[in-house]
């Protein structure tokens, strides 16, 4: 089963091709001239990432639908328009219980994955304390029915088909826009670098740039993609066969890597490697590998537009054979490479630089506002620190006023009426001193009583 083809055709195209069998196309050639490739053990083709953020979910759903015989049969008998209109999705009601159960599980896992992504995004944005309305946020993911997060229903399959088809149809346009932005950014950076140089250095740099540009453009002739000359070159150099024996059916079989009877986008792009090697060398400073990949995709788009008559993003054997009989195949126009087709116009470049200038001004203004806010906050912090210091000084002053100069004598506690003799004398002396001080203040002489002494009476007296 060709997963790369299934995934890149998307939605309806993904499901339509589920029935393709790995059978080679009948070939009627002279086997004495064409050496059959040695058979090797079959390996399942590697899954190709579609680039969609729900790529894994898409592949797993397709994988399990493919296992249901009823669904496969209906798919075989349903045309493309009916699939796009959602008629095939209704057949989901008739698939086996085991498949439905697994699809339910896949959907629950996908809903949980989206909720985890939403929560992670909220954490990064600093909204940890804000309640998350997952139901509202899940509305942005149109490829599943968020109102029913538990079971996989007909509406889910219909949504998946429509979303994948629409998203992959826009893939090339988005890629073109991204490459255009890349090229304009590169040119803008070059111009800005020149502004930093002196006159002599600037002249040398411009001469160097022009020399590299000419060196890149000096390459062998590039064959028109999909033309007889281009395919014959692959036939000779890649396949090692005589170009005089070129046979379209044999060529198709040799390069239909998975043998499903179609050229998908990856198989087509592989045919252009030889042409790209004429233009790009990863060891050369003048060769840009991003531009090489864009050139490869341009070639693939051109062949698809010319050969894919039913616009299913696949080239069948019949479509390929029809194309090999056209005049464009036998006598193609010259192919203009990227250096001959600038990705942007002068007007687009002017608008791009104006946009960058406006962005820079907005960033500078925002930076100025942030710096102003920072200065204001620092000023407020200094004021708060000064107030805090004044308050601390006031507290210290109040503490000093509260503290006495001399500490009072310790109180003496005695039991009962017993007063030690030393303590009694001390108290009497303090009282006397207090009285003298008081009388001196009032000019009153202090009469101090002489201490009485005990005298013995004269003899004869009692």
Residue, then its C-alpha position, 0 to 999 in steps of 0.5 A: x500500500x502506497x502511503x506516500x501517495x495516499x497521504x499526499x492526495x489527501x481527503x477523498x484522494x487519500x481514500x480513493x487510492x486505498x484499493x490500489x494494489x501493488x501490481x506491476x504494469x504489463x510491459x512489452x519490451x525486448x528483454x534482451x535489451x532491458x535488464x530486469x532489476x533483481x527482486x528484493x524482499x518487499x518492504x513497506x513504503x515509508x510513511x510520508x508526512x503530509x505536513x498537516x498538524x493532524x498527519x498522524x491522526x489522518x494516517x491512523x484513521x485511514x489505516x483502520x478503515x482500509x482493514x474493513x472489507x465492506x468499506x473497501x468495496x464501497x470505496x471501489x464503487x464510489x466516484x470522486x464527486x460522491x466522495x467529496x459530497x460525503x456519500x462515502x462517509x455514510x458507509x462508516x455506519x456499516x464497518x465492523x465493530x472492531x474498526x469502529x471501536x478503534x476509531x473511537x479510541x483514536x479520536x479520544x486520543x486526538x482530542x486529548x492531544x489537542x487539549x494538551x497542546x492548548x494547555x501548553x500554549x496557555x502555560x507559555x503565555x502565562x495564563x496558569x490561573x485562567x480557566x480554560x474553555x476547551x470546547x470553545x478552543x477546540x472549534x478551531x480544529x475543523x477536522x473533527x467534531x469537538x462536540x462529541x469527543x468520545x466516538x468517531x462518527x460519520x461527521x468526523x470522517x466527512x470533516x477529515x476528508x474535507x479538511x485534508x483536501x482543502x489544506x493540501x490544496x493550499x499547500x503549494x500556494x503557502x509554499x510559494x509565499x514562504x519562498x518569496x518571503x525567504x528570497x526577499x529577506x535574503x535580498x533585504x539583508x544583503x542591502x542592509x549589509x552594504x549600507x554598513x560598508x565604506x564606499x570601497x568595500x561596498x563596491x568590492x562586495x557588489x562585484x563579488x555578488x555579481x560574480x557569484x550570480x554569474x557563476x551560478x547561472x553558468x551551468x549545462x542546459x536544463x531539459x524541460x521537466x517531463x519532456x522526452x529529452x529529460x526522461x531519456x537522460x534519466x533512462x540513460x544515466x540513472x537506469x543505465x539503458x540505451x537512449x535509443x531503446x527508450x520506451x515510455x511503458x518500461x520507463x513508467x514501470x521502472x520509476x513507479x517505485x511502489x508499483x501501484x500504477x501511478x506516479x505520485x508527487x515524490x516519485x515525480x520529484x525523484x525524476x528531476x534529480x539529474x537536472x537539479x545536479x546541473x544547477x546546484x552543488x551543496x559545496x558551492x557558496x553560490x548555490x542555495x539549497x533552499x532554492x534547489x528544493x523550490x526548483x524541484x517543486x516547480x518542476x513537479x508542479x509543471x508536470x502535474x499541470x500538464x499531465x494530471x488530466x483528472x487533477x487527482x494529484x496522481x499521474x496514471x499510466x494512461x495519463x503518462x502515455x497520452x502526454x508522451x504523444x503530445x508536441x510539448x513532450x517531443x519539442x518542448x520549450x526551454x525551461x527557465x530556472x529560478x535565476x531567470x524567474x525572480x520570485x518577487x516583483x520590484x513592487x513586492x520588494x518595495x512593499x516588503x521593505x516598507x513593512x519591515x521598516x514599519x515593524x522596526x518602528x513599532x518595535x522601537x516604539x514598544x522598546x521605548x515604552x518598555x524602557x520608559x515604564x522600567x525607568x518609572x518603576x525604578x524611580x518608584x522603587x527608589x522613592x519606596x526605599x527612601x520612605x522605608x529608610x525614613x520610617x526606620x530612622x523614626x522608629x529608631x528615634x522613638x526607641x531611643x526616647x523610650x529607653x531611660x538614662x539610669x536604671x532604677x535600683x532593683x526591688x528587694x523582696x523579703x518575707x514577713x517583717x524581717x528587714x536586714x540591718x544593712x538594708x534598713x540603714x540604707x533606707x534611713x540614709x536615703x530618707x535623710x538625704x532626701x529631707x536635707x535636699x528638700x530643706x535646702x531648697x526651702x532654706x530651712x536648716x536641718x536639725x540633725x539629732x545627735x545619736x543617743x548613747x547609753x551612759x552609766x548613772x553615777x554611783x548612788x543613783x538608781 
